[in-house]
Amino acid sequence: MDKLIFTGSFTQQEPIPEAGIDAALKVLRHGRLHRYNLKSEEAGETALMEEEFAAFTGARYALAVASGGYAMACALRALGVAPGDKVLSNGFTLAPVPGAIASLGAVPVFVETTESLTIDLPDLAEKAASSGARVLLLSHMRGHICDMGALMEICDRAGIVVVEDCAHTMGAEWDGVPSGRHGVFGCYSAQTYKHINSGEGGLLVSDDADLMARAIMQSGSYMLYGRHRAAPPAEVFERVKYVTPNISGRMDNLRAAILRPQLADLPAQIARWNALYRTVEEGLRNTPGLRVIERDPRERFVGSSIQFLLPGAAPETIGQVLAGCLARGVELKWFGAAEPVAFTSRYDSWRYAPAQRLPRTDAVLAGLMDMRLPLTFSQEDCSLIASIIRDEVRAAA
């Protein structure tokens, strides 16, 4: 009997909403793409995006920037992270996270990973006490959120400030608190494969007036910070404006125009993503040799990708699963490969950081599979994808 084939694309996003296209055309027609190039009382798309994103997250202040990576580096600079400083971060994350640390000349100190794909809290507690780091750049990698109450207790006890990388958790929550609102900064991405899409783009949120004023000045506001609508009052900028370097990384009005309708639609999009996720998850559950990642009931996640484990599988077996699925149209990524492929680099690939050993993380990554779930898929597509993965895992056993 012929095997079923999936013919969809794992990299095809939905079109930009018509409201976003209309708003973008309006910006293109008037030509004022730069966020500070405004007419008289015009607010500008970027300032409005910041105002709406602050309301969406419940933050006092928001800043729109050029990318999620820029957002993280900007947050670290605002905190005064300097060359040689140690910064704690996840051993399992994507390269822009340690890249943001290294861009300041700081030194990443990696923390172990659990089988739930979250940061290992006992290892964090040990390294918080022993590393000398005063900042944790916490990655909610692939949308998995740890026990944030327990994490904040560890960090508060050690005097460590938390910056959250929410590239995969925009719209997610832990125990009713939006992702990005536990730390002093929340950093988000609007890159094509994230939850809102402007090709590239980033956002920061914070309730700390001094830190946000520094971030806004760094982003390239010059003395035009008064044109922000989700910013601290002018007197806060008086304290920082002459001592904060301009490291230009602004968002422009064109990208903000594309993003604003998507932000308004995000709650409905999250429900769609999670329906796809649950379809794949249930299709994979109870497959011999495969373990789904169980989600904590306190976590309101966004299922824009799904991960599962092939615990104890030999590299040759995993290679067979990957090849068998690909031959049937299903693109899986493996974080345990000896060499990086596409976005799957791992902590021992980042050789600008000191060599470190994370044996528990190694054991998890050895069998970790990852798959995007674009909203161009239907639930029927996801049922077929799950059946293909299940077949190929069984065939390789």
C-alpha positions in Angstrom: 0.0 0.0 0.0 1.3 3.5 -0.9 2.3 5.6 2.0 0.4 8.9 2.6 2.4 12.0 1.8 2.0 15.5 3.2 2.3 18.2 0.5 2.1 21.4 2.6 4.9 23.9 3.4 6.4 24.2 6.8 7.7 27.7 6.1 4.7 29.3 4.4 3.0 31.9 6.6 -0.4 33.3 6.2 -0.7 36.5 4.2 -0.5 39.8 6.0 -4.1 40.8 6.9 -5.9 43.2 4.5 -6.0 45.8 7.3 -2.2 45.6 7.5 -1.7 45.8 3.8 -4.0 48.9 3.6 -2.1 50.5 6.5 1.2 49.7 4.9 0.1 51.2 1.6 -1.0 54.4 3.4 2.5 54.7 4.9 4.1 54.0 1.5 2.0 56.7 -0.2 2.7 59.4 2.3 6.4 58.4 2.5 6.9 59.0 6.2 8.5 55.7 7.1 10.9 57.0 9.8 9.1 56.8 13.1 9.9 60.4 14.0 9.0 61.8 10.6 5.5 63.0 11.5 3.0 65.7 10.5 1.9 68.1 13.2 -0.2 66.1 15.7 0.2 62.8 13.8 1.0 59.9 16.3 2.7 57.6 13.9 2.3 53.9 13.4 5.3 53.0 15.6 4.2 55.0 18.6 0.7 53.6 18.3 2.1 50.0 18.1 4.0 50.6 21.3 1.0 52.0 23.0 -1.1 49.0 21.9 1.6 46.5 22.9 1.9 48.0 26.3 -1.8 47.6 26.8 -1.7 44.0 25.4 1.0 43.0 27.9 -0.2 45.1 30.8 3.1 47.0 30.9 3.6 50.7 31.7 6.1 51.2 28.9 6.9 49.6 25.5 9.5 50.2 22.8 9.5 48.9 19.2 12.9 48.1 17.7 14.6 46.5 14.7 14.7 42.8 15.9 14.2 40.6 18.9 18.0 40.2 19.2 18.4 44.0 19.3 15.7 44.1 22.0 17.7 41.7 24.2 21.0 43.5 23.7 19.3 46.8 24.4 17.8 45.5 27.6 21.2 44.2 28.8 22.9 47.6 27.9 20.2 49.5 29.8 21.0 47.3 32.8 24.7 48.3 32.5 26.0 44.9 31.5 29.6 45.5 30.5 32.5 43.6 28.8 33.6 40.7 31.0 30.4 40.5 33.0 28.9 37.0 33.4 25.2 36.6 32.3 23.2 33.5 33.1 21.1 32.0 30.3 19.6 28.7 29.1 21.8 25.9 27.7 18.9 25.2 25.3 18.0 28.3 23.3 18.6 29.8 19.9 21.8 31.6 18.9 20.5 35.2 19.2 20.2 34.8 23.0 23.9 34.1 23.7 24.6 36.4 20.8 23.0 39.3 22.6 25.2 38.6 25.6 28.4 38.3 23.5 27.6 41.5 21.5 28.3 43.4 24.7 31.5 41.6 25.4 29.8 39.8 28.3 30.2 36.1 29.0 27.3 33.6 28.8 27.0 31.1 31.6 24.7 28.3 30.6 22.2 26.6 32.8 21.0 23.0 32.4 17.7 22.0 30.8 14.9 19.7 32.0 13.0 17.1 30.0 10.2 19.7 30.0 12.5 21.9 27.9 12.7 24.6 30.6 15.6 26.0 32.6 16.7 23.6 35.4 15.9 25.5 38.6 18.3 23.6 40.9 21.2 24.3 38.5 20.1 27.9 38.2 20.1 28.2 42.0 23.6 26.8 42.2 25.0 29.0 39.4 23.2 32.1 40.7 25.1 31.6 44.0 28.5 30.7 42.5 28.9 32.4 39.1 29.1 36.0 40.0 26.4 36.9 37.4 23.9 39.6 38.3 21.6 39.1 35.3 19.7 36.2 33.9 18.6 36.4 30.3 15.9 33.8 30.5 14.8 32.1 27.2 11.3 30.7 27.1 12.7 28.4 24.4 10.2 27.1 21.8 7.4 28.4 24.0 8.0 26.4 27.2 7.7 28.4 30.4 9.2 27.2 33.7 7.7 27.8 37.1 8.1 31.5 37.1 7.3 31.9 40.8 10.0 29.5 41.8 12.5 31.1 39.4 11.9 34.6 40.6 12.3 33.4 44.2 15.8 32.0 43.3 16.8 35.2 41.4 15.4 37.6 44.0 17.3 35.7 46.8 20.5 35.9 44.8 20.1 39.6 43.8 19.8 38.6 40.1 17.8 40.7 37.6 15.7 38.8 35.1 15.3 39.7 31.4 12.8 37.5 29.6 13.3 36.4 26.0 9.7 36.0 24.8 10.4 35.4 21.2 8.2 32.2 21.3 5.8 33.3 24.1 4.1 36.5 22.9 0.6 36.1 24.1 1.4 33.3 26.5 1.0 33.4 30.3 2.3 31.7 33.4 -0.3 31.4 36.2 -2.3 34.3 34.8 0.7 36.6 34.3 1.6 37.5 30.7 5.0 36.2 29.5 7.5 39.0 29.8 6.0 40.6 32.9 7.9 38.7 35.6 11.3 40.2 34.7 12.4 43.8 34.6 12.3 43.6 30.8 10.3 41.4 28.4 11.8 41.1 24.9 9.7 40.0 21.9 10.3 39.2 18.2 8.2 40.0 15.1 10.4 38.0 12.8 8.5 36.0 10.2 8.3 32.7 12.1 7.0 34.3 15.3 3.5 35.2 16.4 3.2 38.5 14.6 5.1 39.0 11.3 6.9 42.0 9.9 9.8 40.1 8.5 12.0 41.5 11.2 11.2 43.5 14.3 11.3 43.5 18.1 9.6 44.9 21.2 10.6 45.6 24.8 8.3 46.1 27.7 9.1 47.3 31.3 7.6 49.0 34.3 10.9 50.6 35.2 11.0 54.2 34.0 14.8 54.7 34.2 15.6 51.5 32.4 13.0 52.2 29.6 14.3 55.8 29.2 17.8 54.4 28.7 16.5 51.8 26.2 14.6 54.5 24.2 17.7 56.7 24.1 19.8 53.7 23.0 17.4 52.8 20.2 18.0 56.1 18.5 15.4 58.6 19.8 17.9 61.5 19.8 15.9 64.2 21.7 12.6 63.2 20.1 11.5 60.9 23.0 8.5 63.2 23.5 7.0 61.6 20.4 6.6 58.3 22.2 3.2 57.4 23.6 4.2 54.5 25.9 7.3 56.1 27.4 8.3 57.5 30.8 7.8 61.2 31.5 10.2 63.8 30.2 11.9 64.3 33.6 13.2 60.7 33.5 15.0 61.3 30.2 16.7 64.4 31.8 18.6 62.0 34.0 19.8 59.8 31.2 19.9 61.6 27.9 23.5 62.8 28.0 25.0 59.6 29.3 23.2 57.0 27.1 24.8 56.2 23.7 22.7 56.1 20.6 22.9 52.6 19.1 20.3 53.0 16.5 17.8 50.1 16.1 14.4 51.7 15.7 11.3 50.1 14.2 9.9 52.1 11.3 6.3 53.0 10.5 6.0 50.5 7.7 6.6 47.5 9.9 4.5 48.9 12.7 1.6 49.4 10.3 1.8 45.7 9.2 2.0 44.6 12.9 -0.9 46.5 14.5 -3.7 44.5 12.9 -1.9 41.3 13.7 -1.6 42.2 17.3 -5.3 42.8 17.4 -5.9 39.4 15.9 -3.4 37.6 18.1 -5.9 36.0 20.7 -7.8 34.4 17.9 -4.6 33.2 16.2 -3.4 31.7 19.5 -6.6 29.6 19.7 -6.0 28.3 16.2 -2.3 27.5 16.9 -3.3 25.6 20.0 -5.9 23.6 18.2 -3.2 22.5 15.7 -0.8 21.7 18.5 -3.3 19.6 20.4 -4.1 17.6 17.3 -0.5 16.7 16.7 0.1 16.1 20.4 -2.8 13.6 20.7 -1.8 12.0 17.4 1.7 11.3 18.8 0.7 10.3 22.3 1.3 6.7 23.3 3.6 6.0 20.3 6.2 3.5 21.4 9.6 5.1 21.7 8.3 8.6 21.6 7.5 11.0 24.5 5.4 14.1 24.2 6.3 17.1 26.3 3.5 17.4 28.9 2.5 21.0 29.6 2.0 22.4 33.1 -1.7 23.4 33.7 -0.4 26.8 35.0 1.0 27.6 31.6 -1.1 29.2 28.9 1.1 28.5 25.9 1.1 29.3 22.2 1.5 26.2 20.1 3.3 27.7 17.1 5.7 24.8 17.2 5.8 21.4 18.8 8.6 19.3 20.3 8.8 15.7 21.3 11.5 13.3 22.6 12.9 10.0 21.2 14.5 9.1 24.5 17.5 6.7 24.2 17.3 6.5 20.4 20.6 6.0 18.7 21.7 8.8 16.2 21.3 6.3 13.4 17.7 5.6 14.4 16.9 9.3 14.7 18.5 9.8 11.2 16.1 7.2 9.9 13.1 8.9 11.4 14.2 12.2 10.0 14.8 10.8 6.5 11.5 8.8 6.5 9.4 11.8 7.6 11.1 14.1 5.0 10.5 11.6 2.2 6.8 11.9 3.1 6.8 15.7 3.3 7.2 16.2 7.1 10.2 18.5 8.1 11.5 17.7 11.5 14.5 19.4 13.1 16.9 17.6 15.5 18.8 19.5 18.2 21.1 16.5 18.9 23.1 16.5 15.7 26.8 16.9 15.9 26.7 20.0 13.6 24.2 22.8 13.4 21.5 22.6 10.7 19.4 25.7 10.0 18.4 27.2 13.4 19.3 24.1 15.5 22.7 25.3 16.9 23.3 24.4 20.5 25.4 25.7 23.4 28.6 23.8 22.3 28.3 25.4 18.8 28.7 28.9 20.3 32.5 28.9 20.6 32.7 32.6 21.4 31.5 31.5 24.9 33.8 29.6 27.2 33.6 25.8 26.9 31.0 24.4 29.3 29.6 21.0 30.1 25.9 20.5 30.5 25.4 16.7 30.6 21.6 16.8 31.4 21.0 19.2 28.6 23.1 16.9 26.3 20.9 14.0 27.2 17.7 15.9 26.4 19.0 17.4 23.1 20.2 13.9 22.0 16.6 12.9 21.4 14.8 16.2 20.9 12.7 16.8 17.7 11.2 20.1 16.7 8.5 21.0 14.2 6.9 24.3 13.1 3.1 24.5 13.0 2.2 27.4 10.6 -1.3 28.6 10.5 -1.5 27.6 6.9 -2.0 24.1 8.2 -5.5 22.6 8.9 -6.3 20.2 11.7 -6.7 17.5 9.1 -3.1 18.3 7.9 -1.9 18.0 11.5 -3.7 14.6 11.9 -1.9 13.4 8.8 1.5 14.8 10.0 1.1 13.0 13.3 0.3 9.7 11.6 3.4 10.0 9.4 5.7 10.7 12.3 4.1 7.8 14.3 4.6 5.5 11.3 8.2 6.4 10.8 9.1 6.2 14.5 7.6 2.7 14.6 9.4 1.7 11.4 12.8 2.9 12.8 12.4 1.1 16.1 
